[in-house]
């Protein structure tokens, strides 16, 4: 439960004051969690590995050398057991609302969070504008489910457009050319018409009943704080991992939840409601400098921006770095470390990225300012690039997938395991390897002028500026994602 009157620790949660309250004046929510602990506590290393799940799923398997998906319950699932062999207790938490597949029927399925819904003071539904970017990589899909219910199924009160490329002008689909088939599902007309493959549809409409997404941050904070500090919960139930008194908590994240943790630190949630530190270490794999669109009205935190898609969501507003910097366009001064520094609750942080994050997630902004100059890392932060590797995991050998060229089969996990051990030792006082990322100062990072294609976060790096050779059979596009200053209004 959350105390909405505690504005020191909960004041950053958007719409919390509009949440229903119980008889004690507190805001209720529920979340899924999953724990694996050593059966023999004498073999525990008294350290806890915490993974906030990715879209409801555990993704630690390749890193740990194990199997079992969302329900790793057998000895065979342990596989190489990188973490278990060290004696870790392992914890997973669901934090994301609006998971379509979420169910409490069993741990083999998605893990998520049931967040409260914001309401007007009289209990009526809050309404507001919603935007849905819609694109399918097939020619057979005939319906689309929106994140929120529409306030009206009258299609004249909404807008649906289509275009082939991001920079094309949108073409409006007449209100008679589509329909709401339910309060949160649309379909094209006549019935059975499929959405065009790879075409970009954009739906704007008046939605209702926004969930209070920022509760996801609180769920992680308060659950980990409970595991770390409490003997029992308020009902007297014993802390399931209190035996052995864990000495440290380290969070490991992959992709979407790495962006979540960037905002978790930035918004001050690494301090619990009693002023204590939550995580000792943060291991962010392929999160770049982006945040996550969770703490917003009508949040859609499952979205992620790339060269082509999801350009108009608040995923990555300034700041991008843990270093405190000035935004030269707005004059804002900020950094992801500011709040935890003021409360002395900053963890040791490792940000590790693949080449993907530099091309489609503006990864260089972790360690450079908005004019392209190198910046110094804070004392508690290291940044690393696993160069030329692809996002999150290796591909099968000789695999093209949907790409023009072969994908990269390089397995990043040996390097990740070494860095994870280095993070653990860093918490004990042994400095980790220095950051290894492209730097202008040593010539490994090259500043190139992008030719902006539009105001939609796309740029083109000229081939000559990059020094990229002409290779027969290889199409050079030079497309990169750039960060735009989007105006979402005064609220």
N, C-alpha and C positions, 0 to 999 in steps of 0.2 A: 504494500500500500504506500501511497505517496502523500506527503503532507503539503498541500498547496500553499499553506501559510509560510512554509520555509522557503522564502524567496532567495536566501543566500545560496542554497544548494539545488533548488528546483526552479529558480526564477527564469532559467534559460529555456524552459520547455514551452514551446509555442502552444497556446490555447489551453494550457493546464487549468487556468481559472474558469474555463467553460466546461470542465468535466463534471459529470455527476459525482456526488459525494455520498458516502455511507453515513451511518448514524454517528460515527466518530469524527465526521468532517473530513475523511480521507478519501483519496481516489484509488479505486481498485483496478487491478489488471491481472492477467495470468500469462505465464510463459512456460515453454517446454524446456526441460534440461535433461541431461544424460551424464552419468558418471561411471567411469571405470577406475577402480582403485586396487592396489595390491591386496591380494587375499591375506598374505602374510605381511603385516605392517612393519615387521622388523626389517623387511627388505625394501621398504619405502625410502626414497631419498628426501622425503618431506618437502617436495616441491610439486607445484600444481601447474599443469599445462591446460590452458583455457582456449578453446576455439569458438568464437561466435560464428555460427554456421553461415554458409553461403547459399542464399535462396532456399533455406530450409535443410541443406545437406552438409554433412561432414565431408571435408576435403583433405583431411590429414593423411589419407592412405598412402599416397606415393612418398610423401615425406617420411612417414613412419615405416614404410615397407610392409604395409598390412592391407587386409581386405575387409569385407563385411559391410561396406556402404554405410547406411545410417543405423545399422544394428550389429556392430561387431562383437558378438557374444561368445564365440567359440575360441578355443585355443588355436585352431587352425587359422582363424582370422588374424591372429597376432602377427603372423609372417615373420619378418626380420625383427620386428618389435624394437625399433630404435629407441622409442620413448619408454616402453615397458621395461626393457633391459636396464635402463638407468634408474628405475624405481619411481617414475612419475605417476602421480594421480592425474587422471585425464577428465576434463569437464567440457561439455558442450552446452551452449545456451542459444535458444531461439530468441530473436530480437525484432524480427521484421513483421510488421502487420501486413495485411492485404495479400497474404500468400494464398493463391487460389487452391493449391493442392494440400494446404495444411489440414491436419486432422489430429485429434487426440486419441485416435483409436489404437495407436501402437507406436513404439519407438522406431519401427522400420520405415515409417513414413516421415513426412516433412516436419521440421521443428520450427515453430514460429511463436508469435506473441499476439495475444488478444488485447488490443488497446482500447481504452474508452473512446467514445464518440463525443465530440464537442457539440453542445446544444446552446441555443439561446436561453436567456434567463427564464423565459416562460416555458421552457422545455420543448419548444418547436425546433424544427430542423434548421441548421445553418446551411445556406446555399452560397455558391460562388462559382467562378469560372474554372473549368477544367479543360485540359489540353491532352490529347492522346496522339502520339506518333505511331502510325500503323504501317507495318511492312512485313511481307511474307516471302520467304525464299522457296515458295512452291506455287503452283497454279491451281490448287484444289481447295484452298480454305474459303469457306462461305460465310463465316461469322467471326465477330471480334468481341471480346469481353472487356469492358472498361473497368478501371480501378474503382470507380464509385458509381452509385446509382444516379440516374438522371432525375432532375426535378420534374420533368415533363417528357413524355414520349412524342410530343408534337415536333416533327422534324423541321418545321419552319422556324422553330426556336433554337436550332443548332446549325452548325455548318460543317460539311464534309467536303474536303477537296482532295485532288489527286494530281501528282506530277511524276515525271520519270526520273528526274535528277534533282538533287537538293537545291541547285541554283535556278531551276526552271520556275517560271511563274505558276502558281497553283491554279488549277481549273476546278471551279465549283461544280459539285455533283448536285443536280436539282433535288429539292426536298422530296420529290416523287420518285427519285432514283434509289432511295434507301429507306430503311425502317428500323425502329427499335423493336426487336422481337421479345425483349424483356426490359426490366428497368436498368440493366447494365450490359445489354448485348445488342449489337447492330448487325444488319445484313444488307447486302445490295439487292436491288430489285431489277428484273423479276426474280422471284424466289429461286434459290439454287445458283445464282450468279456468283462466280468465284472472284475474289480480289485478284487483280493483275499481279503476276509474279514480279517481285522486286520494285514495283511501283510504290511511291510514297503517298500514303493517305494521311490527312491530318483532320482530326475531329475536335471541334470546340463546342462546348455545351455548358449548361448550368447544372452543376452537380449538387448533391446534398449529403449531409452527415459525414463530415471529415473525421477520420480517426486522428487521435493525438499521437503522431508518430514518434515524437521525442521521448515518449515513455520507453521506447526501445533502449535508449541510453541508460535510463534509470534502472531498467531491468537488469542489465549487465552489471552496473555499479553496485546495486543493492544485493544481488545474489552473490556476487564474488565477495563483497564485504561480509555477508552472513557466513559464507564458507570460511572466511579468513579469521573472523573475530568472535562468532557466537557459539555457545555450547548447545543451545536449543533455539527453536523459533518461538514465536509468540504463543503457539498452541502447545509448547512443551516437547515438540518432536526434536530428537537429537540431531545435531549437525552430522551428516553422513560421512564427513571426512575429518572430523575433529580429532580422531584418534591419530596420534603421531605428530600433532601440532605442526601443520605445514609452515615452512619458513619463508616461502616466497611463491608468488603467483606471476606467471608469465603468459601473456596472450599471444597466440600464433594465428595469423589471419592470411587468407589467400583471396586477392582480388576485391570483390565487393566489400567484404568486412574489413579489409585493410583500409579502404576509404572511410568506412564507418569509424575505425579507430582514430584516423586523422582528426575527425570531428569530435570524437569522444574526448581526446586530449584537449583540443582547441576550446571546447565549450566548458571545460572545467570538471568533467565527470570522473576524473581520476582521484578526486577527493570525495570520500563518502560523507554522509550526513553528520558524522561525529568528527569530521576533520581529518580522518585517517586516509593514508594512501591506499589505493585499490590494487593497481598492478605495479610490480617492481620492474618488469620488462615488457616491451612491446616489439613483436617481430612481424613487420608488415611486408608481405610478399606480393608484389605487383599491384600496389595501390597508388603509386606515383604521388603527385601533390594534390590529388583531388579529394574532395569530401564526398558526402552522400546527401541526397535530397530527402532526408528523413525528418528534420525538424521544421517542417513547413506545413501550412494548411493544405489539405488535399495532396499529401505527400505521395510520391511514387518512387520509393527508394530502390525498387528493382531496376530502374532505368540506368543506363550507362552510356555516356557520350563517346562516339568514335567519329572517324572522318565523315561518315555519311549520316549517322543517325542520332536521334535524341538531343538535338541542339538547343532546345528551348526550355530545358529543365535546370533548376538551381543546384547542379551537382558541384560546381567548382567556382564559387565566388572567392575573391581575395579574403584571407591569405592562402598561399599555396605551400609555404615553407614553414619549418619550425623556427627558422631564423626570423627575428623581428625586422620587418622591412617597411618602407613607405611605398604605397601605391602612387606612382607619379601621375596617374590620371584622375584620381579622386582625392589625393592627399591623406587617405586613411593610413594609419600606422598600426600594424598588427602582425602577429606570428602565432603559430600553433602552440608555442611554449609559454605564452604570456600568463595565462591563468594558473597553470600548475606551478610556474616559477613563483608567483605571488603567494601561493599557499604551501610551498616547499613539498609538492607532491608529484614532481615530474619523474616518470620512469626513465630507464635506459631504453632508447629507441633505435631499432635498426630498420631502415627502409631499403628493400632490395627490389630491383626492377629488371625487367627484360627489355630487349630492344623495342618491343611493342609499345611500351609506355612512353618512349621518347617520340614515337611517330603519331600515336593516336590518343595519348593522355597527357601531353605537355609535361612529361616527366622531368625535363630540365629545370622546371620551376621549383623543384625541391631544393636545388643547390645553386640557383642563380636568381638575380633580381629581374624586374620586369623590363630592363633594358639589355639583358643578356650577359651581365657581368657576374663573375663568380662571387659567391658569398661564403663567409665562414660558417662552419657547422657549430651549433650550440654544443656545449661540453657533453650533453647527454644524448647526442644524436650522431649516428653514422649512416651514410648513404652508399649503396653499392649497385653497380650495374653488372649483370651477367650478360656480357656483350653478345649481340647477334642472336640470342636465344629468343624463343617465342613465348607468348603469354601463358604462364601458369604450368604447363607441362609439355614434355616432348611429344612429337608426333611419331607415328610408326615409320620405320625406315621406308624410303622411296615412296612416300605418300604425297600426293598433290592435294587431296581434299578438294575444296572449292577454289584453290589458288592456281595461279598461272605457273608458279615455280614450285619445286619440291619444298615441303615444309622442313623444319629443323628438328632432327631427332635427338639433339643434345639434351641429356638429362641434367637438369639443374639441381636435383635434390642432394647429391653429394656435397656441393658447395653450400646449400642451404643448411644441411646438418652441421657442417663445420662452423658456420656462422651462428647457428643456434647455440652450440656449445660455447662459442666465444661470447655470446650475449650472457649466458649463465655465469661465465667466469668474470665478465665485466661487472655484474652485480656484486660479485665477491671482491672487486677492486682491481682486477687485472685488465688493463686497457685492451680493447679489441684492435684488429687491424684498422688503419686509417681509412677514411672513405675512399672509394675508388669509383669515380664517375668522370664523365667528360668535363674537362676544365679548359677554359680559354687560356689560362695562365701557362699551361704546359703544352698547348697545341692539340690536345686530344678532343677538345670541343671547339667546333667551328661555328661562328656566328654567321648565319646567312640571312639575307633579306628575302622574306617570303612575298610573293605577289598575291595579294588578297584576291580571292575569287568572289567573295561576297561578304556580308556581315554575319554569316552563319558559321563562323568558326572554322573555316577552311583556308588553308594557304597552300601555295606551291613553292617548293624550293627549286630554283633553277638548277638544271643538271650541271652546268658549268661551275656554278657557285659551290656546289658540293664536291666537285671533282669526280663525279660518278662517270665511269667509262661507258661508251656505247657497246652493248653486248648483243650479238645477234640472237633474236628470239626472246629478248627481255624487254618488256614495255616499261619505260621509266615514266612515272606519273609525278613523283615528287610531292604527293599530297601529304600534308601534315595537319593535325588538329591544333588550332590556336585558341587561346582563351579570349572570349569576348566579354565586354562589359555589358551585361543585359540589364535593362531597367524593369524591375518587377513592381515598381510603384512604391509609395511611401510606407506600405504595410508589408 
